[in-house]
Amino acid sequence: MRNAADLRQQCIDALAEEGAIHIDIADVTDADLSFVQILCALRVSAADAGREVRLRTPVPAPVAALLERAGFLAAPTPQDLDFWFHGEAVQ
């Protein structure tokens, strides 16, 4: 994903479809806070519509480091840990 606008549009498109939303971010090697914010907004929007968002794999190390730096892992809920890490221990 080259920019946040592309990711945002893909999320909007996914919300227009039916069923669970599965996102593959396994190849992400660099991300900024807008990346995490867009995924968080997608989770909220999908939940409001009675839908589920899942990552295909636990977050890659660069995203995990970003989550830590940005404070998303200071007091994560079980749902947050399940979403980002598939229930695995935070590395």
N, C-alpha and C positions, 0 to 999 in steps of 0.2 A: 504494500500500500504506500503510494508515494505521498499522499497528503490527506489531511483530515476530511476535506470535502468529499473525496472519493469514498472513504470509509462511511461517512455520514449518509451518502446517497445509497450505498449498499445496504445499510441498516434500514433506511426508509423503504427500499425495495423489498427487503425481507419481511418487514412488518405488513406489507400489502399482500403477502402470500399467506397460505394456510399452514397450520401445524407448527411443530417445534422449529426453532431456528438454531442451526448448528454452524459454528464459526470455526474456521481453521486458522489459527495464528501461530502454528508450530514453526514457521519459517521467519517469524519476526525477529530481527536482530537489532533493531533500533526503534524506539518508540518514545513519544513525549506524552505529557499529561493529557493532551486533547484525545489521544488514542484511548486512554483509560476512561476518560469522561464520556466519550461517545459510547463505549461498551456499557458503562453503567447506566446511561440514559436509555440505551436499547433494552437492558434488563427491566427497567422500570416500566417503559412503554409496553413491552411484551407482557409483563405481569398484569398491568392494567387491562390488557386485552385477553387475559386468561391463557396466555401462551408462555412457553418455556424457552429460554435461551441457554444453550450449552456450548462450551468450547469442546472441540473434538479431542484435544489433548490438554494436559495441564500447561499452564503458561510456561513459555521458555524463560531461561535465566534472565535475559535483559528486561523482560516485562515484570518478572518477580522482583528484580532490583528496583525498578521504577515504582512498583506498588509499595515497596518498603520505604523508599525515599519520600514518596508523596504522603505517607501516613495511612494508607489504606489497610495496612496490616497491624496497626496499633491496637485495635480492638475489633477484629473481624468477627462477623457472625458465622455460625456453622454453614449457612447458605453461601456466604462469601467464599469461605474456604472450599466448599464443594464446587462452586462455579470456577474459581481461579485455579485450584489445585486438585480438583477431583477427589477431595477428601484426604489427599496425601499430606504429610507433614510439610510445613513451609521450610524450604531450604535456606 
